[in-house]
Amino acid sequence: MEHNDPDRATGPWTTVPAPIAETKAVHNMLTAVEAVLQDSGLIAQAS
C-alpha cells in the first residue's frame, strides 16, 4: 500500500486525491485477517 502514499504519486495520480480511507480500510482488513489466521492455528500449521 506504500504506492498509495501521496508523497510517492507520479503521473496522473498527482492530480487526484490520495485514497486515504481505502488505504486505512485495507490495513484494518489485513490486521483482522492476521488475527483470524493466528487464532485458527493456520499460520502454525503452515510453518
TAVENJO-V499118 format. One record per helix or strand. SS is the DSSP state (H for helix, E for strand). FROM is the first residue (numbers start at 1). LEN is the number of residues. If there is no record, write none. Layout:
<<SS,FROM,LEN> <SS,FROM,LEN>>
This chain:
<<H,2,3> <H,6,3> <H,11,5> <H,20,21> <H,42,5>>
